[in-house]
Amino acid sequence: MIIIVVDDEPDCQLLFKQQFRREIKNNQVQFYFAFSAEEALHYLQYQLTDYIPIILADINMPGMNGLEMLKIIKTTFPDLKVFMITAYDDENNYLTAVKYGADAYITKPIEFNKLKEKILNL
Protein backbone atom coordinates (compact mmCIF):
# COMPACT_ATOMS: atom_id res chain seq x y z
CA MET A 1 0.00 0.00 0.00
CA ILE A 2 1.35 3.40 -0.97
CA ILE A 3 0.55 6.27 1.36
CA ILE A 4 1.08 9.84 0.25
CA VAL A 5 1.94 12.27 3.04
CA VAL A 6 1.49 15.92 2.08
CA ASP A 7 3.15 18.35 4.48
CA ASP A 8 5.40 21.34 3.94
CA GLU A 9 7.48 20.42 7.01
CA PRO A 10 10.41 18.16 6.01
CA ASP A 11 10.57 16.75 9.57
CA CYS A 12 7.32 14.87 8.99
CA GLN A 13 9.14 12.48 6.65
CA LEU A 14 11.45 11.24 9.42
CA LEU A 15 8.58 11.08 11.91
CA PHE A 16 6.40 8.89 9.67
CA LYS A 17 9.32 6.63 8.76
CA GLN A 18 10.11 6.14 12.46
CA GLN A 19 6.52 5.52 13.49
CA PHE A 20 5.86 3.07 10.64
CA ARG A 21 9.28 1.38 10.59
CA ARG A 22 7.87 -2.09 11.31
CA GLU A 23 5.17 -1.76 8.64
CA ILE A 24 7.74 -0.46 6.14
CA LYS A 25 10.14 -3.30 6.94
CA ASN A 26 7.32 -5.84 6.50
CA ASN A 27 6.35 -4.27 3.14
CA GLN A 28 2.88 -3.38 4.43
CA VAL A 29 3.27 0.28 3.50
CA GLN A 30 5.38 2.53 1.31
CA PHE A 31 5.45 6.27 1.66
CA TYR A 32 5.64 9.01 -0.92
CA PHE A 33 6.23 12.46 0.57
CA ALA A 34 4.99 15.60 -1.17
CA PHE A 35 5.97 18.95 0.30
CA SER A 36 3.08 20.89 -1.26
CA ALA A 37 -0.47 20.30 -2.42
CA GLU A 38 0.61 21.08 -5.97
CA GLU A 39 3.33 18.40 -5.84
CA ALA A 40 0.85 15.82 -4.53
CA LEU A 41 -1.69 16.62 -7.26
CA HIS A 42 1.01 16.39 -9.92
CA TYR A 43 2.06 12.98 -8.55
CA LEU A 44 -1.54 11.74 -8.61
CA GLN A 45 -2.00 12.81 -12.22
CA TYR A 46 0.81 10.53 -13.35
CA GLN A 47 0.30 7.50 -11.08
CA LEU A 48 -2.12 4.63 -11.10
CA THR A 49 -4.31 5.71 -8.22
CA ASP A 50 -5.56 2.13 -7.78
CA TYR A 51 -2.32 1.54 -5.88
CA ILE A 52 -2.72 4.61 -3.67
CA PRO A 53 -5.52 4.04 -1.20
CA ILE A 54 -4.82 6.96 1.12
CA ILE A 55 -3.46 10.48 1.40
CA LEU A 56 -2.53 12.09 4.71
CA ALA A 57 -2.54 15.85 4.21
CA ASP A 58 -1.71 18.81 6.39
CA ILE A 59 -4.24 21.63 6.18
CA ASN A 60 -1.96 24.63 6.65
CA MET A 61 0.59 24.87 3.86
CA PRO A 62 1.88 27.75 1.76
CA GLY A 63 0.35 28.04 -1.70
CA MET A 64 -2.63 25.74 -2.05
CA ASN A 65 -3.79 24.57 1.37
CA GLY A 66 -4.84 21.05 2.22
CA LEU A 67 -8.56 21.80 2.11
CA GLU A 68 -8.36 23.17 -1.43
CA MET A 69 -6.37 20.07 -2.41
CA LEU A 70 -8.98 17.83 -0.72
CA LYS A 71 -11.76 19.38 -2.81
CA ILE A 72 -9.82 18.74 -6.04
CA ILE A 73 -8.89 15.17 -5.07
CA LYS A 74 -12.43 14.20 -4.10
CA THR A 75 -13.75 15.65 -7.36
CA THR A 76 -11.16 13.87 -9.50
CA PHE A 77 -10.57 10.69 -7.48
CA PRO A 78 -13.70 10.19 -5.34
CA ASP A 79 -12.64 6.74 -4.06
CA LEU A 80 -9.30 7.94 -2.73
CA LYS A 81 -9.27 8.17 1.08
CA VAL A 82 -8.02 11.50 2.40
CA PHE A 83 -7.19 12.10 6.06
CA MET A 84 -6.71 15.74 6.99
CA ILE A 85 -4.13 16.56 9.65
CA THR A 86 -3.86 19.83 11.51
CA ALA A 87 -2.08 21.36 14.48
CA TYR A 88 -5.06 23.67 15.02
CA ASP A 89 -8.37 22.18 16.11
CA ASP A 90 -10.45 24.73 14.23
CA GLU A 91 -14.18 24.12 13.83
CA ASN A 92 -14.36 25.95 10.47
CA ASN A 93 -11.57 23.77 9.06
CA TYR A 94 -13.29 20.68 10.42
CA LEU A 95 -16.63 21.60 8.85
CA THR A 96 -14.96 22.44 5.54
CA ALA A 97 -13.06 19.14 5.57
CA VAL A 98 -16.29 17.23 6.17
CA LYS A 99 -18.07 19.21 3.45
CA TYR A 100 -15.29 18.44 0.95
CA GLY A 101 -15.36 14.72 1.79
CA ALA A 102 -12.47 14.11 4.21
CA ASP A 103 -12.43 10.54 5.47
CA ALA A 104 -10.84 11.54 8.79
CA TYR A 105 -9.80 14.69 10.63
CA ILE A 106 -6.74 14.25 12.84
CA THR A 107 -5.21 16.80 15.19
CA LYS A 108 -1.54 16.94 16.09
CA PRO A 109 0.18 15.49 17.94
CA ILE A 110 -0.81 12.45 15.90
CA GLU A 111 -1.76 9.34 17.84
CA PHE A 112 0.12 6.97 15.56
CA ASN A 113 -1.33 3.76 17.00
CA LYS A 114 -4.85 4.94 16.15
CA LEU A 115 -3.70 6.17 12.73
CA LYS A 116 -2.05 2.83 11.93
CA GLU A 117 -5.22 1.01 12.92
CA LYS A 118 -7.33 3.17 10.58
CA ILE A 119 -4.88 2.79 7.70
CA LEU A 120 -4.25 -0.92 7.99
CA ASN A 121 -7.99 -1.63 8.21
CA LEU A 122 -8.80 0.06 4.88
KEMI-783200 format. One record per residue (C-alpha): chain; residue number from 1; residue in one letter; x, y, z. Coordinates in steps of 0.1 Angstrom, whole numbers, m for minus. Example, Ala and Ser with C-alpha at 12.3 -4.5 7.8 and 13.67 -1.06 7.14 Angstrom:
// residues 2
{r "A", 1, "A", {123, m45, 78}},
{r "A", 2, "S", {137, m11, 71}},
This chain:
// residues 122
{r "A", 1, "M", {0, 0, 0}},
{r "A", 2, "I", {13, 34, m10}},
{r "A", 3, "I", {6, 63, 14}},
{r "A", 4, "I", {11, 98, 2}},
{r "A", 5, "V", {19, 123, 30}},
{r "A", 6, "V", {15, 159, 21}},
{r "A", 7, "D", {31, 184, 45}},
{r "A", 8, "D", {54, 213, 39}},
{r "A", 9, "E", {75, 204, 70}},
{r "A", 10, "P", {104, 182, 60}},
{r "A", 11, "D", {106, 167, 96}},
{r "A", 12, "C", {73, 149, 90}},
{r "A", 13, "Q", {91, 125, 67}},
{r "A", 14, "L", {114, 112, 94}},
{r "A", 15, "L", {86, 111, 119}},
{r "A", 16, "F", {64, 89, 97}},
{r "A", 17, "K", {93, 66, 88}},
{r "A", 18, "Q", {101, 61, 125}},
{r "A", 19, "Q", {65, 55, 135}},
{r "A", 20, "F", {59, 31, 106}},
{r "A", 21, "R", {93, 14, 106}},
{r "A", 22, "R", {79, m21, 113}},
{r "A", 23, "E", {52, m18, 86}},
{r "A", 24, "I", {77, m5, 61}},
{r "A", 25, "K", {101, m33, 69}},
{r "A", 26, "N", {73, m58, 65}},
{r "A", 27, "N", {64, m43, 31}},
{r "A", 28, "Q", {29, m34, 44}},
{r "A", 29, "V", {33, 3, 35}},
{r "A", 30, "Q", {54, 25, 13}},
{r "A", 31, "F", {55, 63, 17}},
{r "A", 32, "Y", {56, 90, m9}},
{r "A", 33, "F", {62, 125, 6}},
{r "A", 34, "A", {50, 156, m12}},
{r "A", 35, "F", {60, 190, 3}},
{r "A", 36, "S", {31, 209, m13}},
{r "A", 37, "A", {m5, 203, m24}},
{r "A", 38, "E", {6, 211, m60}},
{r "A", 39, "E", {33, 184, m58}},
{r "A", 40, "A", {8, 158, m45}},
{r "A", 41, "L", {m17, 166, m73}},
{r "A", 42, "H", {10, 164, m99}},
{r "A", 43, "Y", {21, 130, m86}},
{r "A", 44, "L", {m15, 117, m86}},
{r "A", 45, "Q", {m20, 128, m122}},
{r "A", 46, "Y", {8, 105, m133}},
{r "A", 47, "Q", {3, 75, m111}},
{r "A", 48, "L", {m21, 46, m111}},
{r "A", 49, "T", {m43, 57, m82}},
{r "A", 50, "D", {m56, 21, m78}},
{r "A", 51, "Y", {m23, 15, m59}},
{r "A", 52, "I", {m27, 46, m37}},
{r "A", 53, "P", {m55, 40, m12}},
{r "A", 54, "I", {m48, 70, 11}},
{r "A", 55, "I", {m35, 105, 14}},
{r "A", 56, "L", {m25, 121, 47}},
{r "A", 57, "A", {m25, 159, 42}},
{r "A", 58, "D", {m17, 188, 64}},
{r "A", 59, "I", {m42, 216, 62}},
{r "A", 60, "N", {m20, 246, 67}},
{r "A", 61, "M", {6, 249, 39}},
{r "A", 62, "P", {19, 277, 18}},
{r "A", 63, "G", {4, 280, m17}},
{r "A", 64, "M", {m26, 257, m20}},
{r "A", 65, "N", {m38, 246, 14}},
{r "A", 66, "G", {m48, 210, 22}},
{r "A", 67, "L", {m86, 218, 21}},
{r "A", 68, "E", {m84, 232, m14}},
{r "A", 69, "M", {m64, 201, m24}},
{r "A", 70, "L", {m90, 178, m7}},
{r "A", 71, "K", {m118, 194, m28}},
{r "A", 72, "I", {m98, 187, m60}},
{r "A", 73, "I", {m89, 152, m51}},
{r "A", 74, "K", {m124, 142, m41}},
{r "A", 75, "T", {m138, 156, m74}},
{r "A", 76, "T", {m112, 139, m95}},
{r "A", 77, "F", {m106, 107, m75}},
{r "A", 78, "P", {m137, 102, m53}},
{r "A", 79, "D", {m126, 67, m41}},
{r "A", 80, "L", {m93, 79, m27}},
{r "A", 81, "K", {m93, 82, 11}},
{r "A", 82, "V", {m80, 115, 24}},
{r "A", 83, "F", {m72, 121, 61}},
{r "A", 84, "M", {m67, 157, 70}},
{r "A", 85, "I", {m41, 166, 97}},
{r "A", 86, "T", {m39, 198, 115}},
{r "A", 87, "A", {m21, 214, 145}},
{r "A", 88, "Y", {m51, 237, 150}},
{r "A", 89, "D", {m84, 222, 161}},
{r "A", 90, "D", {m104, 247, 142}},
{r "A", 91, "E", {m142, 241, 138}},
{r "A", 92, "N", {m144, 259, 105}},
{r "A", 93, "N", {m116, 238, 91}},
{r "A", 94, "Y", {m133, 207, 104}},
{r "A", 95, "L", {m166, 216, 89}},
{r "A", 96, "T", {m150, 224, 55}},
{r "A", 97, "A", {m131, 191, 56}},
{r "A", 98, "V", {m163, 172, 62}},
{r "A", 99, "K", {m181, 192, 34}},
{r "A", 100, "Y", {m153, 184, 10}},
{r "A", 101, "G", {m154, 147, 18}},
{r "A", 102, "A", {m125, 141, 42}},
{r "A", 103, "D", {m124, 105, 55}},
{r "A", 104, "A", {m108, 115, 88}},
{r "A", 105, "Y", {m98, 147, 106}},
{r "A", 106, "I", {m67, 143, 128}},
{r "A", 107, "T", {m52, 168, 152}},
{r "A", 108, "K", {m15, 169, 161}},
{r "A", 109, "P", {2, 155, 179}},
{r "A", 110, "I", {m8, 125, 159}},
{r "A", 111, "E", {m18, 93, 178}},
{r "A", 112, "F", {1, 70, 156}},
{r "A", 113, "N", {m13, 38, 170}},
{r "A", 114, "K", {m48, 49, 161}},
{r "A", 115, "L", {m37, 62, 127}},
{r "A", 116, "K", {m20, 28, 119}},
{r "A", 117, "E", {m52, 10, 129}},
{r "A", 118, "K", {m73, 32, 106}},
{r "A", 119, "I", {m49, 28, 77}},
{r "A", 120, "L", {m43, m9, 80}},
{r "A", 121, "N", {m80, m16, 82}},
{r "A", 122, "L", {m88, 1, 49}},
